[in-house]
Amino acid sequence: MPPRGYLSPLADGRGRLQRRAFLVGTGCALIGAPALATDRNFGGERFKASVTALDAATRGRLGVAILNTGTGARFAWRGDERFAMCSTFKFVLAAAILKRVEQGRERLDRRIAVTAADIVQPSPLCSARIGSDASITELCAATVGLGDNTAANLLLPVVGGPAGLTRFMRGLGDAASRLDRNEPALNEARPGDPRDTTTPLAMLGLLDRLTLGRALAPASREQLVAWLLASTTGAARMKAGLPASWAVAEKTGAGNGSDNDVALLWPPRRRPLLVSIYIAGSPLPMAQTNAIHAELGKLIAAAV
């Protein structure tokens, strides 16, 4: 469900077919390392050159996947390479909870106890609830919008733990993404370790299916997008480079040289863009990797 005044790609069949052509197989049509789209490239050669320069600037690896659902323009750079998910998995966790609610297997008003032993920082909501409890709705809103790590750990058992969330992703057709550990261990991001990783294209596919597709019922999609729109953790990343008039529904993640942002971007009076950006193995301070995200935001806005 788009924000008020913004267009949905499901208003006609065109956007749906364009997304399917790009996303089926989460990147099988985009072969190469770094992987680049060959059909209707988003931004053209100038955009590709700018991303190449930003990749070098990370002094690690930069992965990018973009789809303009209104025009079909697309782009991928290192699209099939593995990157640590860090906290970007949390919107998928919230979606898995919403799916269980749809199936009558869970209730959003069920309350879960919070103890001092549960706390893994940062946990702005759960730190204030020690010795009390929080509803599943509150925990989902906190883990997606505030990056609350304790909330994520309390919600993971609801879906069967990391293995259960991985099964949920497999059921959505994602053969790449996997969650193996809880917070904070999942942020280890050791080079070559496949645990707790995704690819830019795989995450783009998840974002598409869960927010614009039909993997969730309309009310669940609307709730998930509302949580993403309320996110407070990405002000210095892509959002910093985008026009203030754009609506941004995003989930960020970071840890041990990683700095990530997955977003649904709504320019006014246009259909949304799907964007996933992952940085791995960077020795730069987060202020500098955030600036790379912001520069990508500027480039994306200029290319639309």
N, C-alpha and C positions, 0 to 999 in steps of 0.2 A: 504494500500500500504506500503510494508516494505521499510526501508532505503536501498539504493543501496548496494548490496553485502550481503543482509540478506534474508533468506527464508521466503516465505509466507505459512501459513497453508492451503491456498486454492489452492496450487499447485496440490493437489490431493484430493480425497474425504475423506481420512482417518481422517485428522484433524477435518474436519467439523463434521463428525459423532461422534468423540470422544468428541468434545465440546458439542454437543447436548445431549449426554448421561449424561454429568455432569451437564449441565446448565438448562435443561428443568425443569420448575417449580422453578428455582432459589433456589435449596436446598432441594426440597422435598425428594430427595434420601438420604439426609444426616441428619438424625434425631439425636438429642441429645443436651445436654447443658453441656459443650461445644460440638458443633457438629464436628464430625470427619468423613472423608471419609472412606469407608470400602473396596473400590476397587482400587488396585494399588496405595496405599498411596505414595504421594510425599515425598521422604526423609526417609521413614521408621520410626521406633520407635525412633531412635536417634534425628531425626528432630522434632518429636512430643514432646520429652522430652525437647528439647531446647526451643520450643515455650511455653511450660508450664512454664518453668523458667522465660522467658521474660514476660509472662503474670503477674506473681507474681511481677516481678521487676517494672512494671508500677505503682503498688499500686492502680490501678484502674482496667480497663478491656482492654484486647487486643483481637481484632478480626482479623482473617486472612483467606483469601481464595486464592488458587493458582490452576492454571491449566497449565500444560505443553502441548501445542497443538500438539507437535511433537510426544510425547509418550503416552499421555492420563493420565500420572501420575497426581494425584490430592490431595488436602489437604484442610481441613477447620477446623478452631478453632473458636468457638463462631460464626459460619457462619450464623446462622439465628437470632442472637441477634441484637437489634437496637442500632445504633450509630449515633450521629449527623454527617450529611454530611459535614458541614462547606463548604469550597470552592470547594470540589470535585464535587459539582453539576455543576460547570461551564463548564466542557467539554460537559455535556449533554445539557446544554443551547445552546452552540455553534452548537451542532449537530441538535438541533431543528430548529435553524436559517437556517442551510444548507438545511434541509428538506423543509422548506418553500420556499427557493430559487429554489429548484428542482421543486416544484409545481407551480412556477410562481407567488407566493404570496408575494415575497420579492426580493430585489436587494441588493447585497453585496456592491454596490457603493453608496447606499442611505446614506445621511449624517444626523446625529442627533446632535442637539445643546447641548452644555455642559455649565451649569451655575455654579456659585459659590455655590448655594444652593444644587446642586446635589452631591457635593463632599463628599465621605465617604472614609476615608483613610484605607489601602493604595490604592492609585490611581495614579501610576506614569504617565500613559498616560493622563488621564483626568485632572489631576491637571495642566498639561501644556497646556490644551485646553480650559480653562475657558474663556468664552466670544466668543469662536469659535465653532467648531464642529469636528466630527470625523465620518469616514465612518463605516458602519457596519462591514466590514472586519477588520478595525483597532480595533474596540471595541471587536470583537471576539478574535483577536490575543492577545489583552491586558488582557482580563479577563482569558483566558486559560494560556497564557505564563507568564504573569506578576502578576496574581492575583489581577487585578484592580477591586476593589469593585464597583466603580462608573460605570464602563463599564458594569458590570453585571446588576446593577439596571436599566441602560438605555436600555439594551437589553431585560429584562424580559417582559416589555409591548408588545414587538414585538410578543411574543409567547403566549400572554394572561395572563401574570403575573405568580405568583407561581402556581396557579391552572391550568393554561394552560400547564406549564411544567410538572406538575403531570399527566395531561391527556396524554401528549406525552409519558411519561414513561409507563403508563398503556397500551398504544397502542403498546409498544414494548414487552408486556408480563410481565412487572415488577409490581407485585401486592403489593410490600413492600415499595419502595422508595416514598417519598412525600416531596414536598417543600411547605411551608406555608407562609413564610415571605421573606422580602428583606434583603439585607445587611444593617446594621450589626446584626440585631435582630436574624437572622437565626443561628447565632453562640452561642446562649445562652446556649445550651446543658444542660438543666436542667434534672437531673436524673428522669426517668420515663415519660418524656414528649415525645410523639411520633412525635411532629412537627419537620419538617426539618430533618428527619432521613432516614436511609437506613440500609441494612444489608451487611456484606462483600460479601455474595453470590449474593445478588441482584445487587450490584454495579459491581461485576465481570461479571454478565450477560449483563448488559448495555454496559460495555466496549467491550465485545465480539461482541455484535450485531452491535454496532456503528463503530467499527474499523476493524473487521475481517469478520463480517457477511454481510448480504445484506439489512439491514435496510436503508442504504444510498446508493446512486449511487457511482460507483467507484471514480469519481472525487471528490465527497464530502468526501468520506472516506480518500482519499489522503490528502485533505486539513485539515481535522480534525487531522489526525496523524501528519501532518507537524506542526500544532499549538502545539500539545502535545510534540513533539520532541524539540521544541524551548523553552519549559518551563524553567524558571530560578529559580524557587522557591524551588526545591527539592535537591539542591546540598548536604545538610547535612543529608539527610534521606536515603532511600534505595540506591540511587546512590552512596553514600559515601562508601558503603560496596561491591559494584559490581566491577568487572574488568572494566578497562577503555575501553576495546574493545567492551563492550556490548552497544547497542543502547537502550536508555531509553526514552519512550514517556509517560509522567506522568502528573497527576494533584494532587496537594497537597491541604490540608486544615487544619486549626487549629483554636482553640478558646476555652477558659474556660475549660481547662483540656483535650481537644481533640487535637490529632495530627495524621493526616491521610495522606495516600499516595496511589493512584490508578495508576497502571502502566502497560504498555505493554513493555516487556523486550525481546530484540533480542540478544541472544548470536551469535557470528559469525558462519555462515554456519549452523545454526539450526533454527528451527521454533520457534516462540515466546512463551513466557510465559505470562499469564494473572495473575496479582497479585492485590489484594486489602488488605490494612492494615489500621485498625482503632484502635485508642486508645481513651478511654473515662474515665472521672473521675479521671485523674491522678493529684496528687498534685506536681509532679516533674516539675522543670523548663524545658523549651522546649529543651535546649541543651541536657538534659538527655533523653527525649522521642525521640528526633532525633537520639540519639545514639542507641536506641533500634531498630529504623528503619534500621539504618546502619548495626547493627548486623544481622537483618533478611536478609538484602541484602547479607551478607557474607554466611549465612546459605543456602540461595536459590542457590547462585552460586556454593557452594560446593556440593549441592544435584543434580545438573544437569549433 
